[in-house]
Amino acid sequence: MTARVCPICRKKVPAGEVVAYSDTLECPHCHSPLRVADSSRILGAFFALAVGLFVWSYTATGNGNMSWVLPAVYTFLAYSAAFMIYLMAIGELVSRPAEPEPVPAAVPAQGQTGGHH
């Protein structure tokens, strides 16, 4: 299947919505509930980890007391950006099962109290 296409109506879903609402996405055309496929999440995570490892190895050459801070920050930012770009470019969408209606909490009957025993 192609990237960011609704499996119901076969129309493109905007990349920003795929990244922002990856679990609770709704197709802007047919309004069907969607989510990013697990395969896209797993492959995207491995791609982002590889980018993060590359950034870490490139920036971890400092000699000061706090030389570990910037490589960690750069790695986190690189991982986040790489994962986002991967989902925008290659993210596959699948149908999300309908969520059950919430059940209200039971109200005690008249004369019954939730007292201590």
N, C-alpha and C positions, 0 to 999 in steps of 0.2 A: 504494500500500500504506500502511497506517496505521503510526504510530510505535511502535517497540519491539515488534513482533509477529514471532514466529518464523515464517519462511516455510514450515516443514515442518509444525508442529502447530497453527499459528494462535493460539497463546496468548501473552499479554503476558510480556515479560521485564522484570525489575525495572530501574529507571532507574540505580540505583547500579552494577549489574553492567555495564550498557552503557557507562558512563563509565569504570569501572575497568579493564575487560578488553575494550577496543574491537577489538583484533585477535585475541585468543584467547578469545573468548566461547563459552560452551557453554549451550545452552538448559536451564534447570532442569527442564523438563517432559519433553522427549524426548531430551535429551542430544546433540543434533546440533551439530556445530561451526558457529559463526556468526561474523560480523564486521560492523562498521558499513560501510554502502555508501559508495563513493567519492563519490557525488553528495551525500550528507549531510555528508561531511567537507569537501568544497569549499565548499558553500553555508554551512556553519557557520563555516569559516575566514573567508570574506568578511564574514559578519555580525559575527564577533568583531573583525575588523580595523576595521570601521566604528565599533563601540563603542569600541575602543581609540583611534581617531582623535578621536572626540568627547571622551573623557576627556583626551587629550593637549591638545587645544585649550582645554579648560576649565581645566586645571591649570597650563599653561605660561605663567604670568604673573609668576613670581618675579624678583627683582632681585639676589639674592646670588650669591656665588661657586659655591655648590653648588645653585643653583636648578634644575638639570637633573635632579637625582637623584629627587626626589619625583614629578615628572611621569612619569619612566620607570618607576618602581616601580608607580605607580597604573595606568599604561597596561598593564603586564604583568599585573597582578592583574585588571584589567577584561577583558582579552582572554581570560585563562584562565577566569574565571567565566562570561563570555558564551558561550564555546565549550562549556563543560560544560552550561550551561542549555539551549543549543540542542540538543545531543545528547540530553539527558534528555527534552526536549519533542517534538522532531521527528525524531530519529535513526531511520533506516531500516536494518533488518538484512537481510543476504543470507547465503546458505550459503557456508561457507569450504571450499575443496577439502581433501581429506584429505592430511595431511602424509606424505611417504614415511618408511619406517622408516630409522633411521640405520644406515649400513654401518660395521661395525667396521674398524679399521685393519688392514692386512695385517701378519702376523707373519712375519719372515724365516725361511726354511727352515733346518734344521740344517746348520751348516757355512758358511752365508752370513752375512757381516757387512756392516754398512754402513760399512766402513772408508774411509779417505781414499785418493784415487787419486793 
